[in-house]
Every structure is written in structure tokens, then in C-alpha cells.
Amino acid sequence: MANSEQGPVAVTVTDFNGDGIQDLAIVNQTSNTVTVLKGNGNGTFSEFPKSPITVGTTPVAIASGTLSASTGPALVVANQADGTISVLLGNGDGTFTYSAQTPIAVGTSPSAVAIGSFLEGSSGVAIADAGADAVSIFVDAGSGILVSAIEPAAGTNPVALLAGDFTSSTFPDIVVANNIPLVSGQVTDGLVTLLTSPTSLISNPAISQQPYPGSEYEDIGLKVKATPTLHPNKEVTLQLEFDIKALAGRASTEFR
């Protein structure tokens, strides 16, 4: 790691350049950067070109995984001080490009992040928002665009999370670690909150809304048809037909 990078606090491991050897991406909280290291296959590492990468303020967590518009594995970094995430799309060679949205505003004090297939055929990102006691879930809309989808409650002070299949649900579950603040004179137990397939609420809404049955367009009101007739004595008569139509029925009247 470059000597100028300070305060490493989080790391993710994957093969960023497709050579079959695991690489590292390290969050440097003090420097507000991410250092990307190429695995040499013998326990040593060398820094990829264009590393380190600048992210948001006070980055605290990182995740790697598949996102649209990313040739290789992408990186998502949670920036705690400015309440954002930085999305870095992988180029497949150990270098990265900022997504068009970066930085993306999320909840208060994001503390953890995970990438997962939160909808069928689509990736997404889940962020633990410690200051909001919730998890923000964004779904991948394609072309590297993330769309805010749902924000379920996640216990008190969620500080870490993992996405996985814990209940054989259609979509991933999310496990959240709750670091409940200590209360003076009391013993406070830590808790783990399981959000069972939360994105099922997006694909299969618990409350279904039925469309109004048999709806159709109705043209209502007064319609007048006037037919003039010219007589030999130069008189003109009008034949008037009134068509009055309302929702309750229809009436037609003819006058001469």
C-alpha cells in the first residue's frame, strides 16, 4: 500500500483482473480512498494502476460484486460522514470507473454495504444506515443505474450486514448486527436482526391493488343535431334532434 494512504478499516477480496488470482481492495478511512492490490499468487501484492481511488468522506465499509455496466467485479463503498455510497464499476483489468450517479445519497450514517441479486435477473446494493435504524436497498436498473427501492427497519444501530439465503426464500435475506448503545448501570445485549427476503415486497407486494373492474370511456352530455330544409316559399325549417346522455341512461327527443 502506498505510504500516503492512512487508516485502513475494511477490505474485500475478489479477482479484479480475471487472472484467477485473488486481489484486494482496502478502504482507507483517514485518506478517504480505496487502494486496489493485485495478487501475485505467492502471498505478495502489487498496486494496480490508477490506485488509490478517491471516494467519499469517512469511508467505513466496502463490498465487491456484479453490477450492470461493469465489465469486471464492481466496488461499492459506504461513506459514513456524508451519508453516501461510491459506486466503482470494474473495467476487468483492476481499474475502475465512477458510476454516473456517484456519489449516491443513502440513509444517515451508513456503516455497512453488500451487493446481491435482490431481484430476479438484477443485482442490487444493501446499505446498513446506523443513524436511521434501517437498511436501504437499491436495485440495479441497468446501465449502472441504482434505484432506491425499499428501506425496512433493521433494529437499533445496525452496524454490519450480510446478504444470503438463510430461509430458502426467492430473494436473498439480510442479516444485520445491531450494536445497541450502552445504558448507564445496565447490561445491554447485542442483537442480530434477520430481514427475511425483504425485496419480496417489491416483486410480490403484500397489499395487492386491484384495478377498477369494467371501466370504460363514456361520452355524456347534450348533443344537438340540426337539419335545415329550404321550402319553395323561401321559408326555412329546422329539424332539431336532442340526444341527452347521462350515466343513468339516455333520452332522445325530436322537434320540428
C-alpha positions in Angstrom: 0.0 0.0 0.0 1.2 3.5 -0.8 2.7 5.2 2.2 0.3 8.2 1.8 -2.8 6.1 2.5 -3.9 6.0 6.1 -6.5 4.5 8.3 -7.3 1.1 6.6 -10.6 -0.1 8.2 -12.2 -2.5 5.7 -11.3 -4.9 2.9 -12.9 -7.1 0.2 -11.3 -9.9 -1.8 -12.0 -11.0 -5.4 -10.3 -11.4 -8.7 -10.5 -7.9 -10.3 -8.5 -8.6 -13.4 -9.6 -12.2 -14.3 -6.2 -13.9 -14.0 -7.5 -16.5 -11.5 -5.7 -14.9 -8.5 -7.4 -13.2 -5.7 -6.9 -9.4 -5.3 -7.7 -7.0 -2.5 -9.5 -3.6 -2.2 -8.8 -1.8 1.0 -10.8 1.2 2.4 -8.5 3.9 3.9 -10.8 5.9 6.2 -8.3 8.7 7.1 -7.3 9.2 3.4 -10.8 8.8 2.0 -9.5 6.4 -0.6 -9.6 2.8 -1.7 -6.3 1.0 -2.5 -6.6 -1.9 -5.0 -3.9 -4.5 -4.8 -3.1 -7.2 -7.4 -2.4 -10.7 -6.0 0.8 -12.2 -7.3 -0.1 -15.7 -6.4 2.6 -16.1 -3.8 1.2 -14.2 -0.9 2.5 -10.8 -2.1 0.7 -8.0 -3.7 1.4 -5.0 -6.0 -0.7 -1.9 -6.6 -2.9 -1.8 -9.7 -2.6 1.3 -12.0 -4.9 4.2 -11.0 -4.9 3.1 -7.4 -5.7 4.6 -4.9 -9.2 5.8 -5.8 -10.8 8.7 -4.1 -14.2 8.1 -2.5 -16.5 10.0 -0.1 -15.9 11.3 3.4 -15.0 8.8 6.1 -15.4 5.6 4.2 -16.1 2.7 6.6 -17.2 -0.4 4.5 -16.7 -1.9 1.1 -18.3 -4.7 -1.0 -17.4 -6.3 -4.3 -19.8 -8.0 -6.7 -21.6 -7.9 -10.0 -23.4 -4.7 -11.2 -24.6 -3.8 -14.7 -22.3 -1.8 -16.9 -19.3 -3.3 -15.0 -17.0 -5.5 -17.1 -15.3 -6.9 -14.1 -16.3 -7.0 -10.4 -17.6 -3.7 -9.1 -16.9 -2.0 -5.8 -19.4 -0.1 -3.5 -18.1 1.9 -0.6 -20.1 3.3 2.3 -19.1 6.8 3.2 -20.3 7.5 6.8 -19.7 11.2 7.2 -21.5 12.4 4.1 -24.3 9.7 4.0 -23.4 8.4 0.6 -22.1 5.4 -1.3 -19.4 5.5 -4.0 -20.1 3.0 -6.9 -16.9 2.0 -8.8 -17.6 0.0 -12.0 -14.9 -2.5 -12.7 -13.1 -2.4 -16.1 -11.9 -6.0 -15.8 -8.3 -5.1 -15.5 -8.0 -4.0 -11.9 -9.0 -0.4 -12.7 -12.4 1.3 -12.0 -14.7 4.0 -13.3 -17.1 6.0 -11.2 -20.7 5.3 -12.0 -22.6 8.3 -13.4 -24.6 8.6 -10.2 -21.6 8.6 -7.7 -21.9 9.7 -5.0 -25.4 8.3 -4.3 -27.2 9.6 -1.2 -28.4 6.9 1.2 -29.6 6.9 4.8 -28.0 8.5 7.9 -24.5 7.3 8.9 -24.1 4.3 6.5 -22.0 1.7 8.2 -22.0 -1.5 6.1 -22.7 -2.5 2.5 -23.5 -5.7 0.5 -24.0 -6.5 -3.2 -26.6 -9.2 -4.1 -29.2 -10.3 -6.5 -32.1 -8.6 -4.7 -34.5 -9.0 -7.7 -34.8 -11.8 -10.3 -32.3 -11.1 -13.0 -31.0 -8.0 -11.3 -28.2 -7.1 -8.9 -28.5 -4.5 -6.2 -27.0 -3.0 -3.1 -28.0 -3.1 0.6 -26.7 -0.5 3.0 -27.0 -0.5 6.8 -27.9 3.0 7.9 -26.8 3.1 11.6 -28.3 6.6 12.2 -31.7 5.7 10.7 -32.1 2.2 12.2 -32.8 0.9 8.8 -31.4 -0.8 5.7 -31.5 1.0 2.3 -31.9 -1.4 -0.6 -31.2 -0.2 -4.2 -31.9 -2.3 -7.2 -29.9 -2.3 -10.4 -32.0 -0.7 -13.2 -29.3 -1.4 -15.9 -26.5 0.7 -17.4 -25.0 1.0 -13.9 -28.0 2.9 -12.5 -29.1 2.1 -9.0 -32.7 3.0 -7.9 -33.9 3.3 -4.3 -36.5 0.5 -3.8 -37.2 -0.1 -0.1 -35.9 0.9 3.4 -37.0 -1.7 6.0 -36.4 -1.1 9.7 -33.4 -3.1 10.9 -33.2 -2.9 14.7 -31.2 -0.4 16.8 -28.0 1.0 15.4 -27.3 -1.5 12.6 -23.5 -1.5 12.0 -22.9 -4.6 9.9 -24.8 -6.7 7.4 -24.6 -9.8 5.1 -26.9 -10.9 2.3 -27.5 -14.6 1.9 -30.1 -17.4 1.6 -31.0 -18.3 5.2 -34.7 -19.2 4.8 -34.9 -20.7 1.3 -36.7 -17.6 0.1 -36.9 -16.4 -3.5 -34.7 -13.4 -2.9 -31.7 -13.0 -0.5 -32.3 -12.5 3.2 -30.3 -9.8 5.1 -28.7 -10.4 8.5 -27.9 -7.2 10.4 -25.8 -6.8 13.5 -27.2 -4.3 16.0 -24.7 -2.6 18.2 -27.1 -1.3 20.9 -25.7 1.7 22.8 -24.7 1.0 26.4 -27.1 2.4 29.1 -25.5 3.6 32.3 -25.9 1.0 35.1 -27.4 -1.6 32.7 -26.1 -4.6 30.8 -27.1 -4.3 27.1 -27.1 -7.4 24.9 -26.2 -7.2 21.3 -28.8 -8.3 18.8 -28.9 -9.8 15.3 -31.9 -8.8 13.1 -32.9 -11.1 10.2 -34.8 -9.4 7.4 -36.4 -12.3 5.5 -36.3 -11.7 1.8 -37.2 -8.0 2.1 -37.2 -7.4 -1.6 -40.1 -9.8 -2.0 -42.2 -6.8 -1.0 -41.1 -5.2 -4.3 -41.8 -8.2 -6.6 -44.8 -9.6 -4.7 -46.5 -6.8 -2.8 -48.2 -7.8 0.4 -51.1 -5.5 -0.4 -52.3 -6.0 -3.9 -54.2 -3.2 -5.6 -57.0 -4.3 -8.0 -57.9 -2.1 -10.9 -61.5 -0.8 -11.1 -63.5 -3.6 -12.9 -65.1 -3.0 -16.2 -64.0 0.6 -16.6 -64.7 2.3 -20.0 -65.0 5.7 -21.5 -68.5 7.2 -21.6 -69.3 10.3 -23.7 -72.1 12.1 -21.7 -73.9 15.4 -22.0 -76.2 17.1 -24.5 -75.8 16.6 -28.2 -77.9 18.7 -30.8 -78.3 17.8 -34.4 -79.9 20.5 -36.7 -81.1 19.6 -40.2 -82.3 22.7 -42.3 -84.9 22.4 -45.1 -85.4 25.2 -47.7 -89.0 25.4 -49.0 -90.3 27.0 -52.3 -91.7 30.0 -50.5 -88.2 30.7 -49.3 -89.0 29.6 -45.8 -86.6 27.5 -43.8 -87.4 25.0 -41.2 -85.1 23.2 -38.9 -85.4 19.6 -37.7 -83.7 19.5 -34.2 -82.7 16.3 -32.6 -81.6 16.4 -28.9 -79.6 13.5 -27.5 -79.2 13.7 -23.8 -76.9 11.1 -22.3 -76.1 10.6 -18.6 -74.6 7.8 -16.6 -78.1 6.7 -15.5 -79.4 6.4 -19.0 -80.2 8.1 -22.3 -83.1 10.1 -23.8 -83.7 11.3 -27.4 -86.2 14.0 -28.4 -87.0 15.4 -31.8 -88.5 18.8 -32.6 -89.6 20.4 -35.9 
